[in-house]
Every structure is written in C-alpha cells, then in structure tokens.
Amino acid sequence: MLWKALTQGEEVTATSEQLRSFSELYISDRELTSRMSELFWFDCFVIDRCYGVSVREILDSVENLEAGEPHSGIKPATQFKNLPLKGLWHKHFFSAQFLMLNIANALGKNGVQKLVTEIFDEKQSPTITQEMIDELAHRVTHEPVEARDNDGKITGEWIIFAKNGGKNYYLSVNTHAAGDQFIYDRIAEHCIRDFPDLLSWLP
C-alpha cells in the first residue's frame, strides 16, 4: 500500500514496506509491533519528517503504557467519553515543541503578571536587580514545568489506542485540533486492515 499525506504544503508518501523498515529502526519486539497499526507508523513517519518530533518521544509514552504507567510526569491515559471516539483511549506524548504550551497552562491567564508584581515589588527594592531578573526567569520557566511534572499533568499531542484482552493496540498519532470525527474516520478506514475486529472492541 502507498500512504500519502499533505502536510505544510508538502506531500509525504511511504509504502507499507518502508513503514515496516521504519518501525524496525525503533522496536525489535515483534509482539509489540503486531499491536501497532500501519496508520500509527505512518503518523510517526510524518511527524518525524515534517515537524521534527522524534519518534523516540512518542514511543517513550508507548513504553510507559506497556509498563503500566509508572509516574513519568505526563498525564495518565484516559478513555474518550463521547462519540465517535467513545471506547477508544488516548495518551499524551511530550516533545520540546510542547514546552511553551505546558508553561502557559501552568501559569494561567495572569500568571506572568502576578510574578512580575511579586518579584519587582518597589517596597522590597526600588531598583530592579540582576537577582530579581534571574528569579523571574526561573519562576516563569522552571517552576511551571516542575509543578506539572510533579502533578502528572505534562501534556502534548495524542497517541490513540484501543484496549482488548488486557493489551493495548496502537492506532494513530494525532493532534487535539484534528477533530474527533477526522480521527475516527482515519482509524475506521485504515486500522480495520490490521485489526479486523477493532469495532467490536468498542462499546
């Protein structure tokens, strides 16, 4: 099969054979790769080529799932509650490209302004010092990420998977913005070839 995607004005193509070779660069466990769809690997291929997100970063979250989700700082997997994705699961994966999103989420709407007011307090010092600037830089960058890590709330984009017989079946990799119907349609169209009983696994 020839896979195609138009991303950022560039057409990306890959054959089934190329995707098989691509997957073998990262995973030698045949049992695990038997639970990964071609669509999953094509999505990894596109994300790696077009967006600079390492496949290793995606597979770190897969390994975390396979290990029973020991604390990694990333949000635990959750099940979709609404149609059309109801019954499927998603797990975030993290890449440096998502760092600013996590900082913004942790600080909230007025977080930076609150820190500036607190640190550059004229009652404490009428002059802005290098120490104050360093403290602001640390508290705007390090503290929010550390807090989200400790709370297990690091976010990124999604690995979509199904559960059956106590095992995870990895279907696709997508963005929050893609839309539930788009994600479902791709899975329904392509993943049935790899997992013919897939739709029967869902409620």
N, C-alpha and C positions, 0 to 999 in steps of 0.2 A: 504494500500500500504506500502511496505517496501522500504525505501530510503537508498541508500548506497553511500559512498564517500570514496575514498582512499586519505588520506592527511598525508603527512610527514611519509609515510610508515605504517600508522595506518588506518584500515578500521573502518569508523564510520557509524553506522546504526541507523535508527529511524523509527518507524511506524507512520502512519497518526494519530493514537490515542495519541501517545507520543508527537507528534508535537502540537496537539491541547491542550494537558495539558501544554506543554511548553509555548505556546502563552498566556494561561490564567494566567500564573505567572506574566506577564508583562502588559497585556492590558485587561481591562474588557469591553471596548466599542465594542459591537457586530457589530455595523455598520462599524467601522474602520477595525476590523478583517475580516469582509466579503470582504474587498478590499485588503486583503493580501493573496498571494498565498501560497500553501504548500511549494513550492520551496523557497520562501522568508524565511519562518520559518526554513526550513532545513538548508539553508545557515547560518542563525543566530545561529542555534544549533551547526553547525560545527565550525564556527568562535569562538564561546564562548568556546567550548570544546578544540579545538586544538591550538588556537592562543591567548587565554586569553583576547580577545576583548569583553568587556561587551556588552551584548545585549542592555542594557540601553543606551549606547553611540550611537548605531545605531538608536534606537527609538527616541533619542533626535532630530536627523535630520528629522525623520518622523514627529514628533510633530511640528517642525519648518515649514515644508512644509504645514501641515494641518492648521497652524496658519497664512498662507500667507507669510511666510519667513521674519519675523522681523529680524533685524540685529542680527546675532549670531557670526560673525567673520568668519564663514565658507562660502565658495564660494556658490553663488546662484545656483539653479538648472539650467541646460542647456539641450537643446534638441540635440540629435545626428543628425548630418547633412548628414552623409554618410551611404550607405547601408553596412551591412544588418540591422543596428540598427536605421536607419533613421526613425524618428517619435517617437521613444521612448525617455525618459528623464533620466538624471542621477543627483543625488545629493550626494555630498561628506558627509561622516561622519568622525568625528575625534576621535582618541584614542591616549593615551600617546605613543603608539608604533610608531606613525607617527610624533612625535615631531622633531626628527633629520632631517627628510625629509623637514619639514617646515623651520627649521633653515637654512639648506643647500640651499633651494630655495631662501630664503630671502637674504642670504649673497652673493650668486653668486659664480663664479669660484674663484675669488681672494679676496673675502670679508674679510676673516680672515687675510690674509697678509696685506691688507690695514689698518686694525685696529691695528695690531701689530706695523706697521711702524708709524702710527699716535700717538699711546699711548706711545710707547717706543722710543720717539724722544730724541736722545742724546743732542740736542740743549736745550731741556727743562730740562733734568736731565741725567747726565752721569751714574747714578745709578738706577737700577730697584727697585722700592719701592713696599711695600705691597699695597699701594693705587692704583698704576698702574696695578698691577695684579688683584685687585678687579674690577677695571674699565673694564679691558679686559674681565673678566669673565661675568660681567653684559652685556656688549655690544655684546658679542658673543651669549649669551643665551636669555636674556630677550628682548632686543631691536628688534631682528628679528621677534620674535613671536608677540610682541605687534604691530609691524608695519603691519604684515599680518592680524592680528585680526582687526585692525582699517580699513584696506583696504578691508576687507571681502574676504581674499584670503587664509584662512586656508584650507588646503587640507588633504585628507585621501583616503579612498577607496570609492567604489560606491554603492549606492542604485539605482537599475534600476527600473523605473516605467513608466506607461502609463497614459495618461490623457483621460478621456471620460466623457461627460456630466458634466463638471465642477468639477470632482473629480479625485483623484489620486488612481491608482491601483498599488500596490507594488508587483513586480515580482521576483526580485532576489537581492542578495548582491554579489558583485564580485570585483576583483582587476583590476587595469589598465592593468596589464600584461596578463590577461587571454585571451585576444584577442576577437575582436568583433564577429567573426563567432562562437566561442565557446559559448559566452554569448547568442547570438541569438538562436543557436541550442537548448540550455537548456530551454530557455523560450518557444520556439515553441513546444518542446516536452512535457513539463510539465505544463505550465500555461494555455494551452487551456482547460484542465480539469476544472480549476477553473473559467476561463473567456472564454467561447466558442466563443464569438465574438471578441476576442482580435485582431486578424489580420485585421479585418475590421476597427478597430480604427486607424490604421496606414495609412499614405498617400499611 
